[in-house]
């Protein structure tokens, strides 16, 4: 138990990490200043003594309960959990936690100690990157399958016209058309390859 007090003291004023302890009665038995600062305004007071679920997205309550059960089933093991918390403005932030059970002097379960931090920006960035990858895949498909087909047809037609044309000027124009079409085809291939990287 002493180690938790030392960690709490060390992280109590952290601007990045949240530290909390939840007793076996499911109530907050400890909350750091940063945790209260970020989530206490949802209740307009400290979260100390409140039920752990008050800050959670309703769909994440069962996930948090399962993580707590896993902590007691595996003493000494850190159990990770990603949980959404009320932001106090009608929305939610995404938080990442590591939890571990702790026991009283007689060896009886006393609660769960948790260290967490806000990963909302990371999750939002990852979502945008995944969306960008999806869009790049779609662009790559359009370039390699939709755009290149008519372009290949233009190159083929220019070759046919050049073969059957008897006029030198027309042959010269067809050669220029073919060269420009091939340059455009190379550019489309290059862009398609870049979207796959």
GILIN-V509325 format. One line per field, one symbol per residue. ss: DSSP state (H for helix, E for strand, C for the rest). phi: phi as a letter, one per 20 degrees, with the letter a starting at -180 (. if undefined). burial: # if it has 16 or more other C-alpha atoms within 10 Angstrom, else .. Layout:
ss->???
phi->???
burial->???
This chain:
ss->CHHHHHHHHHHCCCCCEEEEEEECCCEEEEECHHHHHHHHHHCCCCCCCCEHHHHECHHHHHHHHHHHHHHHHCCCCCEEEEEEEECCCCCEEEEEEEEEEEECCCCCEEEEEEEEEECHHHHHHHHHHHHHHHHHHHHHHHHHHHHHHHHHHHHHHHHHHHHHCCCHHHHHHHHHHHHHHHHHHHHHHHHHHHHHC
phi->.ffffffgffegdfedddcbccffemdfdbcfgffffecfffdmafegnefgffeefgfefffffffffffffcgneedebdcecgencnccddcdcccbfccefenegdrcdccbbedgfffffffffffffffffffgfffedefffffffffffffffffeedeffffffffffffffffffffffffffffef
burial->.......#..##....#######..#################...###...######..##..#..##.###.....###########...###########.......##########................#..##..##...#..#..##..##..#........#..##.##..##..#..##..#..#..
